[in-house]
Amino acid sequence: MIKNVDAVKKANIYFDGKVTSRTLQQADGSKVTLGFMLAGEYTFNTNEKELMTVLQGAMTVLLPGETEWKTITEGEEFVVSGKSAFQVKVTEYADYSCSYLAE
């Protein structure tokens, strides 16, 4: 559960609407997005270090500097370094949260 937040009403929309998220600003100044991905293949660029958590569904990811894809399912998470890129494959759908972390 996330408490004491301000929600940005406007959605973040990527990849022709196949990936969407909503941004929550927490009382301590940190930011979290709650999002949803439809089936597809995506490459995301990061500015900040990110903690991604799959809430429902699954995604297969190729993280920076790695050569093997990993499937992340409900309740599992992974970290992506800032100023990098990672690839995602979704076969059905993925409901996720993304927390932005200090490096």
All heavy atoms as an XYZ file, in Angstrom:
799
protein
N       0.847     -1.176      0.000
C       0.000      0.000      0.000
C       0.891      1.237      0.000
O       1.900      1.284      0.679
C      -0.916      0.000      1.219
C      -1.803      1.217      1.256
S      -3.111      1.125      2.466
C      -4.124     -0.114      1.740
N       0.499      2.223     -0.777
C       1.215      3.485     -0.842
C       0.337      4.533     -0.179
O      -0.826      4.699     -0.544
C       1.513      3.869     -2.311
C       2.334      2.767     -2.983
C       2.233      5.198     -2.378
C       2.497      2.952     -4.468
N       0.898      5.264      0.793
C       0.115      6.253      1.534
C       0.709      7.647      1.359
O       1.872      7.799      1.025
C       0.105      5.888      3.023
C      -0.574      4.574      3.327
C      -0.581      4.293      4.791
C      -1.271      2.973      5.071
N      -1.370      2.700      6.496
N      -0.125      8.649      1.634
C       0.299     10.047      1.599
C       0.945     10.420      0.274
O       2.108     10.786      0.210
C       1.250     10.355      2.759
C       0.611     10.102      4.108
O      -0.559     10.411      4.302
N       1.362      9.526      5.017
N       0.175     10.327     -0.794
C       0.698     10.632     -2.125
C      -0.180     11.670     -2.824
O      -1.356     11.827     -2.510
C       0.789      9.380     -3.022
C       1.714      8.337     -2.445
C      -0.574      8.796     -3.303
N       0.431     12.342     -3.784
C      -0.293     13.176     -4.735
C      -0.204     12.470     -6.071
O       0.878     12.070     -6.499
C       0.347     14.565     -4.844
C       0.128     15.406     -3.599
O      -0.985     15.353     -3.032
O       1.065     16.124     -3.197
N      -1.339     12.311     -6.729
C      -1.366     11.622     -8.018
C      -1.391     12.639     -9.154
O      -2.155     13.606     -9.108
C      -2.589     10.720     -8.107
N      -0.546     12.407    -10.142
C      -0.596     13.205    -11.360
C      -1.737     12.628    -12.194
O      -1.718     11.445    -12.537
C       0.747     13.140    -12.127
C       0.654     13.913    -13.431
C       1.881     13.665    -11.246
N      -2.736     13.424    -12.506
C      -3.931     12.919    -13.183
C      -3.665     12.440    -14.603
O      -4.238     11.454    -15.049
C      -5.016     13.992    -13.204
C      -5.580     14.292    -11.840
C      -6.644     15.358    -11.937
C      -7.147     15.730    -10.563
N      -8.159     16.795    -10.642
N      -2.792     13.127    -15.308
C      -2.533     12.786    -16.707
C      -1.673     11.529    -16.801
O      -0.656     11.408    -16.139
C      -1.841     13.941    -17.412
C      -1.701     13.745    -18.903
C      -1.118     14.983    -19.559
C      -1.000     14.777    -21.048
N      -0.452     15.975    -21.700
N      -2.083     10.593    -17.663
C      -1.356      9.333    -17.832
C      -0.076      9.541    -18.632
O       0.012     10.430    -19.474
C      -2.235      8.318    -18.546
N       0.908      8.707    -18.352
C       2.094      8.573    -19.196
C       1.739      7.494    -20.213
O       1.389      6.380    -19.835
C       3.300      8.123    -18.358
C       3.539      9.031    -17.175
O       3.694     10.228    -17.317
N       3.540      8.448    -15.981
N       1.809      7.825    -21.499
C       1.409      6.881    -22.544
C       2.587      6.656    -23.480
O       3.163      7.613    -23.998
C       0.192      7.406    -23.323
C      -0.972      7.636    -22.349
C      -0.200      6.438    -24.432
C      -2.147      8.349    -22.967
N       2.955      5.383    -23.675
C       4.097      5.005    -24.495
C       3.685      3.950    -25.514
O       2.699      3.232    -25.320
C       5.217      4.418    -23.619
C       5.594      5.270    -22.436
C       5.093      4.997    -21.169
C       6.449      6.348    -22.581
C       5.446      5.772    -20.081
C       6.810      7.142    -21.492
C       6.299      6.841    -20.245
O       6.644      7.619    -19.163
N       4.484      3.820    -26.558
C       4.327      2.748    -27.544
C       2.887      2.655    -28.064
O       2.247      1.607    -27.997
C       4.795      1.406    -26.966
C       6.218      1.425    -26.491
C       6.506      1.525    -25.134
C       7.270      1.386    -27.393
C       7.827      1.568    -24.680
C       8.584      1.433    -26.952
C       8.862      1.528    -25.591
N       2.392      3.792    -28.559
C       1.052      3.862    -29.157
C      -0.043      3.365    -28.211
O      -1.014      2.730    -28.637
C       0.999      3.078    -30.477
C       1.937      3.644    -31.527
O       2.035      4.885    -31.630
O       2.571      2.844    -32.241
N       0.133      3.630    -26.920
C      -0.879      3.269    -25.934
C      -0.773      1.859    -25.392
O      -1.587      1.455    -24.558
N       0.229      1.112    -25.805
C       0.376     -0.264    -25.321
C       0.977     -0.326    -23.921
O       0.893     -1.349    -23.246
C       1.224     -1.083    -26.292
C       0.536     -1.290    -27.631
C       1.401     -2.095    -28.564
C       0.720     -2.254    -29.906
N       1.558     -2.963    -30.866
N       1.593      0.781    -23.484
C       2.136      0.893    -22.129
C       1.648      2.210    -21.553
O       1.811      3.265    -22.173
C       3.683      0.863    -22.130
C       4.218      1.034    -20.711
C       4.206     -0.421    -22.750
N       1.011      2.146    -20.382
C       0.554      3.357    -19.713
C       0.931      3.292    -18.238
O       1.099      2.209    -17.668
C      -0.970      3.547    -19.825
O      -1.622      2.465    -19.154
C      -1.429      3.602    -21.262
N       1.071      4.466    -17.633
C       1.323      4.506    -16.195
C       0.797      5.812    -15.620
O       0.534      6.771    -16.356
C       2.824      4.352    -15.888
O       3.550      5.470    -16.354
N       0.668      5.853    -14.313
C       0.274      7.046    -13.546
C       1.360      7.295    -12.516
O       1.870      6.362    -11.891
C      -1.049      6.844    -12.826
C      -2.216      6.522    -13.717
C      -2.738      7.736    -14.400
N      -3.845      7.350    -15.277
C      -4.613      8.195    -15.895
N      -4.429      9.483    -15.742
N      -5.574      7.776    -16.682
N       1.696      8.561    -12.356
C       2.766      8.938    -11.439
C       2.189      9.348    -10.086
O       1.228     10.118    -10.020
C       3.584     10.115    -12.015
O       4.116      9.709    -13.282
C       4.725     10.500    -11.088
N       2.804      8.829     -9.025
C       2.461      9.198     -7.655
C       3.669      9.865     -7.016
O       4.764      9.309     -7.029
C       2.073      7.953     -6.843
C       0.940      7.092     -7.409
C       0.743      5.864     -6.527
C      -0.347      7.895     -7.518
N       3.480     11.057     -6.460
C       4.526     11.763     -5.725
C       4.293     11.497     -4.244
O       3.222     11.819     -3.722
C       4.457     13.274     -5.993
C       4.696     13.648     -7.431
C       6.168     13.578     -7.813
O       7.048     13.545     -6.979
N       6.425     13.554     -9.098
N       5.272     10.899     -3.582
C       5.134     10.573     -2.177
C       5.520     11.773     -1.308
O       6.219     12.688     -1.750
C       5.997      9.361     -1.839
C       5.535      8.132     -2.624
C       6.254      6.880     -2.220
O       6.174      6.465     -1.084
N       6.960      6.280     -3.168
N       5.065     11.759     -0.064
C       5.299     12.869      0.857
C       6.785     13.159      1.059
O       7.174     14.302      1.273
C       4.630     12.577      2.204
N       7.631     12.139      0.942
C       9.078     12.334      1.133
C       9.776     12.839     -0.133
O      10.995     12.961     -0.177
C       9.741     11.048      1.627
C       9.685      9.914      0.615
O       9.177     10.107     -0.519
O      10.163      8.810      0.952
N       8.997     13.096     -1.200
C       9.570     13.601     -2.444
C       9.889     12.531     -3.462
O      10.204     12.837     -4.610
N       9.832     11.273     -3.073
C      10.125     10.192     -4.020
C       8.933      9.980     -4.959
O       7.823     10.428     -4.697
C      10.483      8.904     -3.282
O       9.406      8.484     -2.482
N       9.196      9.269     -6.052
C       8.197      9.074     -7.092
C       8.022      7.587     -7.389
O       8.989      6.835     -7.415
C       8.674      9.820     -8.340
C       7.766      9.742     -9.525
C       8.243     10.640    -10.653
C       9.470     10.097    -11.311
N       9.860     10.790    -12.546
N       6.770      7.193     -7.619
C       6.413      5.830     -7.996
C       5.443      5.927     -9.168
O       4.592      6.813     -9.191
C       5.731      5.082     -6.827
C       5.216      3.723     -7.254
C       6.648      4.948     -5.644
N       5.576      5.020    -10.123
C       4.555      4.931    -11.161
C       3.887      3.570    -11.072
O       4.509      2.574    -10.709
C       5.137      5.133    -12.582
O       6.154      4.176    -12.820
C       5.687      6.530    -12.763
N       2.600      3.561    -11.364
C       1.817      2.334    -11.451
C       1.393      2.206    -12.899
O       0.788      3.132    -13.457
C       0.589      2.409    -10.548
C       0.875      2.616     -9.059
C      -0.440      2.788     -8.291
C       1.671      1.453     -8.500
N       1.728      1.073    -13.526
C       1.485      0.976    -14.951
C       0.985     -0.368    -15.409
O       0.892     -1.328    -14.645
N       0.695     -0.401    -16.721
C       0.165     -1.602    -17.348
C       0.754     -1.716    -18.751
O       0.797     -0.730    -19.493
C      -1.366     -1.516    -17.433
C      -2.029     -2.817    -17.738
C      -2.290     -3.726    -16.740
C      -2.388     -3.135    -19.038
C      -2.906     -4.940    -17.014
C      -3.007     -4.338    -19.333
C      -3.255     -5.240    -18.310
N       1.212     -2.916    -19.112
C       1.753     -3.190    -20.438
C       0.915     -4.258    -21.120
O       0.636     -5.301    -20.532
C       3.186     -3.735    -20.351
C       4.200     -2.792    -19.806
S       5.838     -3.569    -19.833
C       6.687     -2.532    -18.658
N       0.539     -3.978    -22.352
C      -0.101     -4.987    -23.187
C       0.983     -5.836    -23.846
O       2.165     -5.486    -23.807
C      -0.962     -4.313    -24.254
C      -2.151     -3.503    -23.728
C      -2.826     -2.761    -24.887
C      -3.141     -4.405    -23.006
N       0.577     -6.923    -24.480
C       1.535     -7.794    -25.168
C       2.353     -6.990    -26.175
O       1.826     -6.134    -26.883
C       0.790     -8.925    -25.866
N       3.667     -7.250    -26.192
C       4.551     -6.565    -27.121
C       5.988     -6.641    -26.668
O       6.293     -7.247    -25.636
N       6.856     -6.013    -27.446
C       8.276     -5.926    -27.113
C       8.639     -4.452    -27.026
O       8.298     -3.674    -27.922
C       9.122     -6.631    -28.169
C       8.870     -8.127    -28.205
C       9.794     -8.866    -29.163
O      10.870     -8.324    -29.518
O       9.447     -9.994    -29.545
N       9.346     -4.081    -25.953
C       9.610     -2.680    -25.663
C      11.050     -2.488    -25.200
O      11.620     -3.368    -24.556
C       8.677     -2.182    -24.552
C       7.229     -2.547    -24.773
C       6.628     -3.587    -24.055
C       6.463     -1.872    -25.711
C       5.304     -3.920    -24.251
C       5.137     -2.199    -25.921
C       4.559     -3.230    -25.189
O       3.243     -3.555    -25.403
N      11.603     -1.315    -25.490
C      12.890     -0.906    -24.934
C      12.662      0.378    -24.159
O      12.106      1.351    -24.695
C      13.933     -0.662    -26.045
O      14.135     -1.896    -26.753
C      15.260     -0.203    -25.450
N      13.055      0.376    -22.898
C      12.894      1.532    -22.022
C      14.260      2.113    -21.678
O      15.194      1.370    -21.358
C      12.198      1.130    -20.716
C      10.771      0.700    -20.906
C      10.457     -0.643    -21.025
C       9.756      1.631    -20.965
C       9.150     -1.051    -21.196
C       8.440      1.232    -21.142
C       8.134     -0.112    -21.257
N      14.360      3.415    -21.729
C      15.561      4.126    -21.296
C      15.311      4.670    -19.900
O      14.200      5.119    -19.599
C      15.874      5.274    -22.254
C      16.217      4.765    -23.632
O      17.097      3.942    -23.791
N      15.502      5.236    -24.632
N      16.332      4.628    -19.062
C      16.189      5.121    -17.695
C      17.067      6.347    -17.473
O      18.162      6.437    -18.018
C      16.591      4.051    -16.661
O      17.982      3.770    -16.811
C      15.788      2.773    -16.839
N      16.571      7.273    -16.688
C      17.379      8.397    -16.219
C      17.865      8.119    -14.808
O      18.973      8.441    -14.436
C      16.578      9.698    -16.241
C      16.352     10.192    -17.648
O      17.234     10.090    -18.492
N      15.169     10.711    -17.917
N      16.978      7.500    -14.020
C      17.265      7.204    -12.618
C      17.283      5.687    -12.406
O      16.750      4.938    -13.221
C      16.174      7.809    -11.727
C      15.982      9.296    -11.904
C      14.733      9.781    -11.204
O      14.699      9.736     -9.962
O      13.791     10.190    -11.897
N      17.857      5.256    -11.302
C      17.807      3.852    -10.909
C      16.343      3.509    -10.623
O      15.624      4.297     -9.998
C      18.671      3.643     -9.668
C      18.807      2.218     -9.225
C      19.767      2.151     -8.054
C      20.018      0.749     -7.591
N      20.964      0.726     -6.446
N      15.896      2.338    -11.084
C      14.498      1.951    -10.947
C      14.352      0.567    -10.327
O      15.102     -0.348    -10.663
C      13.806      1.931    -12.323
C      13.808      3.258    -13.030
C      13.145      3.206    -14.388
O      12.618      2.135    -14.787
O      13.137      4.241    -15.072
N      13.368      0.439     -9.466
C      12.954     -0.846     -8.908
C      11.609     -1.175     -9.532
O      10.618     -0.478     -9.298
C      12.825     -0.791     -7.385
C      12.188     -2.013     -6.727
C      13.077     -3.246     -6.914
C      11.915     -1.760     -5.258
N      11.586     -2.202    -10.373
C      10.360     -2.621    -11.045
C       9.797     -3.851    -10.332
O      10.528     -4.806    -10.086
C      10.652     -2.980    -12.506
C      11.167     -1.844    -13.353
S       9.873     -0.753    -13.929
C       8.952     -1.828    -15.005
N       8.504     -3.812    -10.041
C       7.816     -4.927     -9.394
C       6.635     -5.334    -10.260
O       5.828     -4.477    -10.649
C       7.304     -4.527     -7.999
O       8.389     -4.022     -7.224
C       6.670     -5.704     -7.281
N       6.529     -6.618    -10.580
C       5.382     -7.120    -11.328
C       4.266     -7.405    -10.325
O       4.444     -8.182     -9.382
C       5.745     -8.381    -12.141
C       4.506     -8.977    -12.798
C       6.796     -8.051    -13.188
N       3.123     -6.754    -10.512
C       1.985     -6.915     -9.607
C       1.038     -8.014    -10.068
O       0.463     -8.728     -9.253
C       1.239     -5.582     -9.478
C       2.109     -4.401     -9.033
C       1.331     -3.098     -9.110
C       2.662     -4.639     -7.640
N       0.873     -8.142    -11.381
C       0.076     -9.209    -11.990
C       0.655     -9.495    -13.364
O       1.249     -8.619    -13.985
C      -1.390     -8.786    -12.160
C      -2.137     -8.619    -10.862
C      -3.592     -8.259    -11.141
O      -4.310     -9.010    -11.803
N      -4.019     -7.114    -10.648
N       0.455    -10.705    -13.845
C       0.974    -11.061    -15.162
C       2.455    -11.379    -15.090
O       2.970    -11.815    -14.058
N       3.158    -11.129    -16.210
C       4.583    -11.449    -16.272
C       5.240    -10.634    -17.373
O       4.584    -10.169    -18.306
C       4.777    -12.934    -16.558
N       6.551    -10.470    -17.240
C       7.361     -9.854    -18.292
C       8.703    -10.559    -18.320
O       9.179    -11.052    -17.293
C       7.519     -8.346    -18.080
C       8.205     -7.941    -16.794
S       8.444     -6.151    -16.606
C       6.794     -5.585    -16.276
N       9.278    -10.642    -19.491
C      10.609    -11.204    -19.657
C      11.528    -10.039    -19.976
O      11.218     -9.231    -20.864
C      10.620    -12.261    -20.769
O       9.666    -13.284    -20.419
C      11.984    -12.907    -20.908
N      12.634     -9.921    -19.227
C      13.483     -8.737    -19.340
C      14.923     -9.112    -19.686
O      15.417    -10.168    -19.307
C      13.472     -7.905    -18.037
C      12.066     -7.435    -17.715
C      14.029     -8.679    -16.857
N      15.551     -8.203    -20.419
C      16.984     -8.283    -20.684
C      17.573     -7.014    -20.100
O      17.337     -5.911    -20.600
C      17.283     -8.385    -22.175
C      18.760     -8.503    -22.543
C      19.381     -9.772    -21.936
C      18.945     -8.497    -24.048
N      18.310     -7.181    -19.001
C      18.849     -6.041    -18.268
C      20.186     -5.594    -18.841
O      20.877     -6.378    -19.506
C      18.994     -6.412    -16.790
C      17.674     -6.764    -16.091
C      17.921     -7.253    -14.682
C      16.723     -5.581    -16.099
N      20.567     -4.353    -18.583
C      21.827     -3.827    -19.114
C      23.016     -4.704    -18.712
O      23.124     -5.132    -17.556
C      21.943     -2.445    -18.468
C      20.570     -2.088    -18.053
C      19.869     -3.377    -17.748
N      23.874     -5.002    -19.672
C      25.072     -5.777    -19.402
C      24.861     -7.269    -19.274
O      25.804     -8.021    -19.043
N      23.618     -7.736    -19.414
C      23.341     -9.168    -19.295
C      23.045     -9.749    -20.673
O      22.651     -9.033    -21.593
C      22.180     -9.404    -18.325
C      22.532     -8.959    -16.906
C      21.505     -9.391    -15.880
O      20.604    -10.190    -16.210
O      21.612     -8.920    -14.737
N      23.216    -11.059    -20.797
C      22.985    -11.729    -22.081
C      21.805    -12.695    -22.034
O      21.366    -13.169    -23.070
C      24.243    -12.503    -22.524
O      24.599    -13.440    -21.499
C      25.408    -11.546    -22.771
N      21.306    -12.980    -20.831
C      20.192    -13.920    -20.693
C      18.925    -13.192    -20.264
O      18.948    -12.368    -19.350
C      20.534    -15.004    -19.669
C      21.632    -15.932    -20.145
C      21.803    -17.133    -19.231
O      20.807    -17.572    -18.615
O      22.930    -17.631    -19.143
N      17.832    -13.516    -20.952
C      16.523    -12.976    -20.599
C      16.024    -13.665    -19.330
O      16.257    -14.864    -19.147
C      15.543    -13.220    -21.738
C      15.810    -12.410    -22.967
C      16.728    -12.690    -23.941
C      15.179    -11.201    -23.345
N      16.692    -11.722    -24.914
C      15.736    -10.785    -24.575
C      14.180    -10.413    -22.772
C      15.332     -9.639    -25.228
C      13.772     -9.263    -23.436
C      14.350     -8.886    -24.644
N      15.325    -12.921    -18.467
C      14.767    -13.467    -17.226
C      13.275    -13.164    -17.181
O      12.858    -12.032    -17.441
C      15.430    -12.829    -16.008
C      16.897    -13.117    -15.896
C      17.496    -12.406    -14.701
C      18.998    -12.633    -14.688
N      19.675    -11.816    -13.709
N      12.468    -14.161    -16.829
C      11.033    -13.950    -16.695
C      10.724    -13.558    -15.254
O      11.122    -14.239    -14.314
C      10.252    -15.208    -17.107
O      10.549    -15.489    -18.483
C       8.759    -15.002    -16.936
N      10.015    -12.439    -15.116
C       9.640    -11.898    -13.822
C       8.125    -12.032    -13.711
O       7.385    -11.572    -14.587
C      10.042    -10.400    -13.702
C      11.494    -10.173    -14.138
C       9.782     -9.889    -12.298
C      12.535    -10.882    -13.314
N       7.653    -12.681    -12.649
C       6.223    -12.920    -12.481
C       5.704    -12.197    -11.246
O       6.455    -11.546    -10.519
C       5.934    -14.430    -12.382
O       6.643    -14.958    -11.261
C       6.367    -15.164    -13.637
N       4.417    -12.351    -11.004
C       3.722    -11.665     -9.910
C       4.494    -11.736     -8.594
O       4.887    -12.816     -8.155
C       2.336    -12.287     -9.734
C       1.476    -11.574     -8.729
C       0.058    -12.107     -8.698
O      -0.450    -12.574     -9.746
O      -0.550    -12.049     -7.623
N       4.744    -10.554     -8.014
C       5.437    -10.461     -6.733
C       6.948    -10.390     -6.845
O       7.630    -10.139     -5.864
N       7.498    -10.602     -8.035
C       8.952    -10.538     -8.220
C       9.343     -9.154     -8.707
O       8.527     -8.396     -9.234
C       9.408    -11.599     -9.216
C       9.160    -13.010     -8.726
C       9.628    -14.052     -9.718
O       9.532    -13.833    -10.944
O      10.075    -15.112     -9.247
N      10.623     -8.820     -8.510
C      11.103     -7.496     -8.882
C      12.521     -7.553     -9.422
O      13.205     -8.569     -9.284
C      11.021     -6.539     -7.679
C      11.746     -7.025     -6.455
C      11.412     -6.214     -5.209
O      10.311     -5.638     -5.105
O      12.275     -6.167     -4.322
N      12.925     -6.456    -10.042
C      14.287     -6.327    -10.540
C      14.676     -4.858    -10.498
O      13.817     -3.974    -10.462
C      14.430     -6.913    -11.948
C      13.561     -6.262    -12.991
C      14.052     -5.235    -13.786
C      12.250     -6.700    -13.194
C      13.257     -4.647    -14.754
C      11.458     -6.117    -14.170
C      11.968     -5.091    -14.945
N      15.982     -4.606    -10.511
C      16.511     -3.245    -10.454
C      17.240     -2.943    -11.754
O      17.960     -3.788    -12.283
C      17.470     -3.077     -9.250
C      18.126     -1.705     -9.257
C      16.724     -3.301     -7.940
N      17.033     -1.731    -12.249
C      17.712     -1.259    -13.457
C      18.490     -0.008    -13.080
O      17.951      0.891    -12.430
C      16.706     -0.917    -14.575
C      17.434     -0.474    -15.829
C      15.792     -2.086    -14.857
N      19.756      0.047    -13.475
C      20.576      1.213    -13.155
C      20.111      2.428    -13.949
O      19.489      2.307    -15.000
C      22.052      0.917    -13.436
O      22.220      0.565    -14.786
N      20.434      3.602    -13.433
C      20.096      4.844    -14.114
C      20.949      5.049    -15.349
O      22.012      4.454    -15.492
N      20.462      5.880    -16.248
C      21.164      6.209    -17.492
C      21.548      4.949    -18.273
O      22.683      4.762    -18.678
C      22.368      7.089    -17.216
C      21.979      8.385    -16.518
C      23.014      9.446    -16.660
C      22.686     10.702    -15.900
N      21.345     11.138    -15.806
N      20.562      4.056    -18.404
C      20.766      2.819    -19.149
C      19.486      2.499    -19.917
O      18.578      3.314    -19.986
C      21.138      1.671    -18.198
O      20.067      1.376    -17.322
N      19.435      1.318    -20.485
C      18.238      0.864    -21.202
C      18.045     -0.617    -20.920
O      19.008     -1.343    -20.687
C      18.384      1.104    -22.700
N      16.784     -1.041    -20.935
C      16.487     -2.460    -20.776
C      15.356     -2.835    -21.714
O      14.564     -1.988    -22.129
C      16.178     -2.825    -19.322
C      14.918     -2.210    -18.754
C      13.777     -2.972    -18.604
C      14.890     -0.887    -18.347
C      12.620     -2.425    -18.071
C      13.751     -0.326    -17.809
C      12.610     -1.093    -17.672
N      15.307     -4.116    -22.061
C      14.299     -4.612    -22.996
C      13.279     -5.466    -22.254
O      13.624     -6.166    -21.295
C      14.958     -5.432    -24.096
C      15.892     -4.611    -24.957
C      16.591     -5.466    -25.996
O      16.053     -6.475    -26.448
N      17.786     -5.066    -26.367
N      12.039     -5.395    -22.714
C      10.933     -6.129    -22.093
C      10.114     -6.816    -23.178
O       9.821     -6.211    -24.212
C      10.018     -5.169    -21.297
C       8.822     -5.906    -20.716
C      10.777     -4.453    -20.205
N       9.752     -8.073    -22.910
C       8.805     -8.802    -23.751
C       7.625     -9.195    -22.866
O       7.818     -9.753    -21.783
C       9.434    -10.073    -24.327
C      10.566     -9.827    -25.303
C      11.142    -11.149    -25.796
C      12.342    -10.945    -26.679
N      12.944    -12.228    -27.095
N       6.432     -8.899    -23.333
C       5.210     -9.260    -22.615
C       4.366    -10.100    -23.552
O       4.067     -9.676    -24.673
C       4.436     -7.993    -22.168
C       3.126     -8.364    -21.493
C       5.290     -7.130    -21.248
N       3.996    -11.316    -23.122
C       3.217    -12.192    -24.002
C       1.710    -12.017    -23.818
O       0.946    -12.231    -24.753
C       3.582    -13.672    -23.791
O       3.387    -14.004    -22.419
C       5.017    -13.939    -24.196
N       1.279    -11.636    -22.617
C      -0.154    -11.444    -22.364
C      -0.385    -10.036    -21.833
O      -0.934     -9.186    -22.504
C      -0.668    -12.502    -21.393
C      -2.165    -12.550    -21.307
C      -2.668    -13.716    -20.464
O      -1.905    -14.673    -20.214
O      -3.828    -13.655    -20.048
N       0.019     -9.781    -20.596
C      -0.047     -8.445    -19.995
C       0.861     -8.411    -18.778
O       1.267     -9.451    -18.255
C      -1.482     -8.074    -19.581
C      -1.988     -8.892    -18.422
C      -1.756     -8.493    -17.105
C      -2.676    -10.084    -18.630
C      -2.194     -9.260    -16.038
C      -3.120    -10.844    -17.572
C      -2.883    -10.431    -16.273
O      -3.309    -11.187    -15.231
N       1.174     -7.199    -18.323
C       1.951     -7.022    -17.092
C       1.469     -5.760    -16.390
O       1.466     -4.678    -16.971
C       3.442     -6.929    -17.395
N       1.023     -5.926    -15.168
C       0.645     -4.825    -14.286
C       1.854     -4.628    -13.377
O       2.346     -5.597    -12.789
C      -0.592     -5.247    -13.487
C      -1.113     -4.176    -12.565
O      -0.882     -2.982    -12.819
O      -1.777     -4.544    -11.572
N       2.371     -3.400    -13.278
C       3.640     -3.213    -12.584
C       3.695     -1.912    -11.790
O       2.884     -1.008    -12.002
C       4.793     -3.218    -13.589
C       4.805     -2.002    -14.501
C       5.561     -0.881    -14.178
C       4.050     -1.967    -15.656
C       5.554      0.240    -14.988
C       4.047     -0.856    -16.472
C       4.797      0.245    -16.135
O       4.775      1.360    -16.935
N       4.659     -1.840    -10.904
C       5.005     -0.566    -10.251
C       6.486     -0.318    -10.484
O       7.275     -1.248    -10.639
C       4.685     -0.599     -8.746
O       5.573     -1.445     -8.064
N       6.831      0.960    -10.540
C       8.212      1.359    -10.742
C       8.549      2.421     -9.701
O       7.917      3.482     -9.677
C       8.405      1.901    -12.147
S      10.070      2.498    -12.457
N       9.486      2.111     -8.831
C       9.956      3.066     -7.823
C      11.282      3.623     -8.280
O      12.173      2.879     -8.724
C      10.130      2.380     -6.465
O       8.901      1.859     -6.016
N      11.442      4.927     -8.190
C      12.676      5.582     -8.607
C      13.562      5.737     -7.400
O      13.160      6.278     -6.363
C      12.345      6.923     -9.263
C      11.525      6.702    -10.512
C      10.137      6.622    -10.446
C      12.136      6.514    -11.736
C       9.388      6.387    -11.590
C      11.396      6.274    -12.884
C      10.019      6.218    -12.802
O       9.288      5.977    -13.927
N      14.801      5.237     -7.488
C      15.709      5.142     -6.353
C      16.917      6.058     -6.523
O      17.333      6.337     -7.645
C      16.214      3.695     -6.225
C      15.153      2.583     -6.216
C      15.814      1.238     -6.314
C      14.289      2.699     -4.977
N      17.499      6.443     -5.404
C      18.743      7.203     -5.448
C      19.857      6.245     -5.855
O      19.855      5.074     -5.483
C      19.036      7.814     -4.091
N      20.801      6.731     -6.645
C      21.927      5.889     -7.094
C      22.845      5.581     -5.929
O      23.019      6.282     -5.010
C      22.731      6.578     -8.194
C      21.993      6.579     -9.510
C      21.978      5.243    -10.246
O      22.825      4.383     -9.991
O      21.088      5.069    -11.075
